[in-house]
Amino acid sequence: MIKIKIILPYYFKKEYLSNTIELNYEQPVSIDQIIKDSKVNSIDVCFVKVGDLVVKRDYIIRNSCDIKFIPAVGGG
């Protein structure tokens, strides 16, 4: 069993009650599928960090880990 803990930064708190989402998978899974399953708007996710690495959406998760969604923050 692969346990994924998604850590959501402050930006997402207005949309989600918790700052973490936990998902379980039986087989390796892509970051893109994790975003879909977490029901986080994919447009809001600019970067994804797995540990200290910034990874692409086609990156495959094979072991339990913590993932952090980083939003695109703009200002002017």
N, C-alpha and C positions, 0 to 999 in steps of 0.2 A: 504494500500500500504506500502510495506517494502522498504525503501530506504537504499542502501548500498553504502558507500563511501570507496573505497579502496585506501589506501595511499601506494605509492611505494617509497622505499628508493632510494638513489642515484644509487645503483647498477643497477637498472632497467632503468635509464634515457637514456642509450645508445640504448635501444630497443623501448622505448615509448616516445612520444612527451610531455606527461604531467606526472606530478608526482601523479595524482589522476585519478581514474576511477570510474564512478558512474553507478550503476545498480539498477533497480527497479523490485520488485517481488510482485505478488499478494498473494502468500502463503509462509509459512516458507520454508527455503532452507538450504541445507548443505554447509559447507565450500568447500567441493570438487566440488559441482556444481558451486559455485561462481568462483572458480579458472578456471574451464572450460569455463564459460561464459565470463570471463574477457580476455580470450585468452592469459593469462600469462603462460609461459611454467611451468608446474607443477614440473618439475625437479629442477627449480631454486628456488622454494618456500620451504624453510626448516621448518620454523615456521610461524604460523598465530596468530596474537594478536587481540583479541576483547576487547577493553578497556585495562585494565591492565592484562587480563588473556591470557595465551598461551593455545590455544585450538587445539584439533585434527581435522582432516579433516572430520570426521563424525559428528561434532558438528552442531546443527541446530540453525540457526538464525531466531528468531521469531519477532524481533522488529528492527526498523531502527537503524543503528549504523555505526561507523567507524571501518574499519578493516585494519590492517597493515600486509603486506607480508614481512617476514624477509628471505633474501636469505642465502644460505650456503656460507660463505666466507672462503676461504682457503688460505693458504700461506705456504711458506716453507723456 
